[in-house]
Structure formats: C-alpha cells, structure tokens
Amino acid sequence: MKQFNYPKVSEWKDLCERPLQNQENLESQIKEVFSEVKNNGDNALKFFTEQFDKVLIQDLKVSENEIIEAGKLVSDELKSAIKIACENIRKFHSSQQKEKKIIETTEGVFCWRENRAIENIGIYIPGGTAPLFSTVLMLGIPATIAACKNITLCSPPDKNGKINPAILFTANLIGIKNIFKVGGSQAIAGLTFGTETIPKVDKIFGPGNQYVTTAKQLALNYNVAIDIPAGPSEVLVIADETSVPSFVASDLLSQAEHGTDSQVILLSNSQIIINEINIEIEKQLAELPRKEIAEIALQNSKSILLSSIDEAINFSNYYAPEHLILAIENAENFTNKITNAGSVFLGNYSPESAGDYASGTNHTLPTNGFAKNYSGVSLDSFVKKITFQNITKTGIKNLGQTIEVMAKAEELIAHKNAVSIRLKSLENDN
C-alpha cells in the first residue's frame, strides 16, 4: 500500500480515484452478445457458455434432481451457518415493511401510498473463483418478502456443467426454483430479452465482473431496471490509537482478496498505528490462499495519514466507500457525520465480513463513489410505490379553486375545466 501524509484537500480528488478498468472494446463486445442472444435465444446462450466457460450445456435449466443432489454435497456445518444467516437477513429486511398510512391533506382530500412487488426479478450470482452463495440470501430473501411473483436466478456453470452446490442449496432454501446454468454478459442478455427457456425480467440484481457490470448498464437501454451501478469491491477503514492493528489488517485483506481490481483505503491520525497495521498485513497476507490476488489489489490501495479523525471522516465522505469501518474510540458518536457510505461498521468488533454474510444487513452496495447518490439493496429495491388519492365532494370544494387558479396560470385550461365542471355539478345539486 502506498502511503500519503497530510494531503491537502485539493489533492483528495486524485487520491480518491479508483483503479481504472480496461474498457477497450468492452461495450462493443457486450452489444454483440446482446444482439446474438436477442436474435438466437438459447442457442446463443449455449454458444457463449461453450466459448467463455469452456463447457457445452444441453439443458440450461437446473433440474429438481440436480438441486436435491447438490444439497447432499453441502456439509451440515455450512447448512447450519446458511440457515442462521438466512434468519438474520430475513429479520432485518422484514423490519423494513411499512403499513399504509392515509393522510388527509385538506379536509376531504385523502392521499396514501401502497407498495407493489416488481413482478419479474432476475438475480445474477457469480460462480467463478468465489461462488457467492451469500448473495443468493441477500437478494432472494427481500425478493420473497416483497412477494415478487417470478424470481429467476442465473449463475455460470463449472467445467463439469454444474452450479456450485452451496448456491443451489441456498436458492432452494429460500424457495427459488427457476435456476439457469448461464453466466457472464450472456446471462444478463438472456434476462433482458428472454429466451425459449429464460423468462424476461423487469429488474436485474447482482454483482459480477466488468462484463456483467457493463451488460447491466446496457440492459437499461431495453427498459430493464438494475439494482445499482456496481464495480469492484472496496473498503475504507478509519483507525485511531484504540484500534487493534491485527483486526484492521484482516478487514483490509478481506476486501483485497475479492479481486485484483478491488481497492482498500486506510486512514489514520497515527503513523504508529499505520506502521503496525502494515506489519500485520504482511504477516496475514503470507497465509492467505488468495495471496496473489490480494497482493495485486494492495498495489492499487493507499494508507493516508491525516491530522484528525474529523478530517478522516471528511475524506471518507468525499471518497464515498462501499464499506466503511470506524475502528475508533466511541465510534457511535460519529455516525451523524457520515453522509456517504454504502454500509458502516462501528468499533473493533464489527468486521465487514459480518455484513457480507450474517449480521442481517444487505451486502449488495454501491461502489466506485456511487454511495453519494445510491443506497444499498433493501426491501424497497424489490417494490414499486404507487400513490392513491380519494377526493370527496367536500374535498373538491375545498381544493378546487386552488387547482383552477394554478391551471389557469399555466394556461392549461382543460386541467382547469376538469375541476370547474365538477364544482358546477355540485352547485347544481344544491
């Protein structure tokens, strides 16, 4: 990790730059995939799966028997852990349900809002070097709580044409049966257009590499919504003299091991703490199975010495991290100062991996600075909010003149007439 000492505010912009992605010809490649899938459906999906995943798939849909067999391959220990995480995630997201509240804005004018589930949901689950069965929980559980009618899951097959057993077990646990062995940008294209076997969806959720991310952005052009703009994973840790260097090092490495394009940022008001954390990083890094991946990610990462914790928080808000860890004294006292972050972890005993797996909050979060204007996935991500109004005779009498005056001022006389005719009718009734 490169270190920077007491940077000026004018230098923050450069320090907040994320690792550049290789975009050369990427969009044109994705457009070609989309065109083929749109025109050739399942045949195109099978072609690209053979080309990119090096396996020929005859039946794209995962059978009920495959789901049952996958469950036998998952250890009882892992099953138990997944079930505990499932319960916590369900508790937290169920708490986000809200009752209808009718507001009488003017006497006789009643307004309210009701939730409706997005009917057709597509969930993408990466299955490469780190098959993210935890993301099945994070996306599938709120989708089921919201009562989305059709939930379709896509995940790339391995060299044997199989989806990771833990992914299948988790999907089955929460009731997702519509599962397909297709990954990458071709999966996003399949969900966007629909094929002979994969249904077209209204909104696509889930993380992925730069091909998947670009494909999700392209799906927007075809009236398919996406969860959030997402990129490589990132964490920013603010650590003071009360932090535990080994804890902080483990948090930084937990994000660095995600991928070579991940980025981790360490902020501190103590050079001693930075030195101690760097020593711990070297010790722990040597023991990691994904050491080579983490090493490359660390080359894109930074430690920054600042004059105070308040300045560190200001820098963090400017950076807008996906994950923010406050490994500082009385961390709870600083929450009102956090304005830009996907998810925040307070104190020495709140590791970011708790949010990744089992505490209950969602780990599908905005990256690449999008925490400035996007929230992480929640129950709200799976619903639309429809407003209703019911205006009584008393209501239109009370509000009518206001509407007439405003409509006339905008020279929209038909709008004015829609009220005037009703008021005249009520006068005649009297």
C-alpha positions, 0 to 999 in steps of 0.5 A, spaced: 500 500 500 502 506 498 502 511 503 500 519 503 501 524 509 497 530 510 494 531 503 491 537 502 484 537 500 485 539 493 489 533 492 483 528 495 480 528 488 486 524 485 487 520 491 480 518 491 480 515 484 479 508 483 483 503 479 481 504 472 478 498 468 480 496 461 474 498 457 477 497 450 472 494 446 468 492 452 461 495 450 462 493 443 463 486 445 457 486 450 452 489 444 454 483 440 452 478 445 446 482 446 444 482 439 446 474 438 442 472 444 436 477 442 436 474 435 438 466 437 435 465 444 438 459 447 442 457 442 446 463 443 446 462 450 449 455 449 454 458 444 457 463 449 457 458 455 461 453 450 466 459 448 467 463 455 466 457 460 469 452 456 463 447 457 457 445 452 450 445 456 444 441 453 439 443 458 440 450 461 435 449 466 437 446 473 433 440 474 429 438 481 434 432 481 440 436 480 438 441 486 436 435 491 443 432 489 447 438 490 444 439 497 447 432 499 454 435 497 453 441 502 456 439 509 451 440 515 456 445 518 455 450 512 447 448 512 447 450 519 451 457 518 446 458 511 440 457 515 442 462 521 444 467 516 438 466 512 434 468 519 438 474 520 437 477 513 430 475 513 429 479 520 432 485 518 429 486 511 422 484 514 423 490 519 423 494 513 415 493 511 411 499 512 403 499 513 399 504 509 398 510 512 392 515 509 393 522 510 388 527 509 391 533 506 385 538 506 379 536 509 376 531 504 382 530 500 385 523 502 392 521 499 396 514 501 401 510 498 401 502 497 407 498 495 407 493 489 412 487 488 416 488 481 413 482 478 419 479 474 426 479 478 432 476 475 438 475 480 445 474 477 450 470 482 457 469 480 460 462 480 467 463 478 473 463 483 468 465 489 461 462 488 457 467 492 452 463 495 451 469 500 448 473 495 443 468 493 440 470 501 441 477 500 437 478 494 432 472 494 430 473 501 427 481 500 425 478 493 420 473 497 418 478 502 416 483 497 412 477 494 415 478 487 411 473 483 417 470 478 424 470 481 429 467 476 436 466 478 442 465 473 449 463 475 455 460 470 456 453 470 463 449 472 467 445 467 463 439 469 456 443 467 454 444 474 452 450 479 456 450 485 452 446 490 452 451 496 448 456 491 443 451 489 442 449 496 441 456 498 436 458 492 432 452 494 432 454 501 429 460 500 424 457 495 427 459 488 426 454 483 427 457 476 435 456 476 439 457 469 446 454 468 448 461 464 453 466 466 457 472 464 454 478 459 450 472 456 446 471 462 444 478 463 442 478 455 438 472 456 434 476 462 433 482 458 430 479 452 428 472 454 429 466 451 425 459 449 427 457 456 429 464 460 423 468 462 424 476 461 425 480 467 423 487 469 429 488 474 436 485 474 440 484 481 447 482 482 454 483 482 459 480 477 465 482 473 466 488 468 462 484 463 456 483 467 457 490 470 457 493 463 451 488 460 447 491 466 448 498 464 446 496 457 440 492 459 437 499 461 437 501 454 431 495 453 427 498 459 430 493 464 431 496 471 438 494 475 439 494 482 445 499 482 451 501 478 456 496 481 464 495 480 469 492 484 469 491 491 472 496 496 473 498 503 475 504 507 477 503 514 478 509 519 483 507 525 485 511 531 490 509 537 484 504 540 484 500 534 487 493 534 492 493 528 491 485 527 483 486 526 484 492 521 489 488 517 484 482 516 478 487 514 483 490 509 485 483 506 478 481 506 476 486 501 483 485 497 482 478 496 475 479 492 479 481 486 485 484 483 481 490 481 478 491 488 481 497 492 482 498 500 483 505 503 486 506 510 486 512 514 489 514 520 491 520 525 497 515 527 503 513 523 504 508 529 498 505 528 499 505 520 506 502 521 503 496 525 497 495 521 502 494 515 506 489 519 500 485 520 498 485 513 504 482 511 504 477 516 496 475 514 497 476 507 503 470 507 497 465 509 492 467 505 490 462 499 488 468 495 495 471 496 496 473 489 490 476 488 490 480 494 497 482 493 495 485 486 489 489 489 494 492 495 498 495 489 492 499 487 490 501 495 493 507 499 494 508 507 493 516 508 495 519 514 491 525 516 491 530 522 484 528 525 479 523 525 474 529 523 478 530 517 478 522 516 471 522 516 471 528 511 475 524 506 471 518 507 465 522 505 468 525 499 471 518 497 464 515 498 466 507 500 462 501 499 464 499 506 466 503 511 469 501 518 470 506 524 475 502 528 475 508 533 474 510 540 466 511 541 465 510 534 457 511 535 458 518 536 460 519 529 455 516 525 451 523 524 457 525 520 457 520 515 453 522 509 456 517 504 457 510 505 454 504 502 454 500 509 458 502 516 461 498 521 462 501 528 468 499 533 473 493 533 468 488 533 464 489 527 468 486 521 465 487 514 465 480 513 459 480 518 455 484 513 457 480 507 454 474 510 450 474 517 449 480 521 442 481 517 444 487 513 444 487 505 451 486 502 449 488 495 452 496 495 454 501 491 461 502 489 466 506 485 463 513 489 456 511 487 454 511 495 453 519 494 447 518 490 445 510 491 443 506 497 444 499 498 439 493 496 433 493 501 426 491 501 424 497 497 429 495 491 424 489 490 417 494 490 414 499 486 410 505 490 404 507 487 400 513 490 392 513 491 388 519 492 380 519 494 377 526 493 370 527 496 365 532 494 367 536 500 374 535 498 373 538 491 370 544 494 375 545 498 381 544 493 378 546 487 379 553 486 386 552 488 387 547 482 383 552 477 387 558 479 394 554 478 391 551 471 389 557 469 396 560 470 399 555 466 394 556 461 392 549 461 385 550 461 382 543 460 386 541 467 382 547 469 375 545 466 376 538 469 375 541 476 370 547 474 365 542 471 365 538 477 364 544 482 358 546 477 355 539 478 355 540 485 352 547 485 347 544 481 345 539 486 344 544 491 
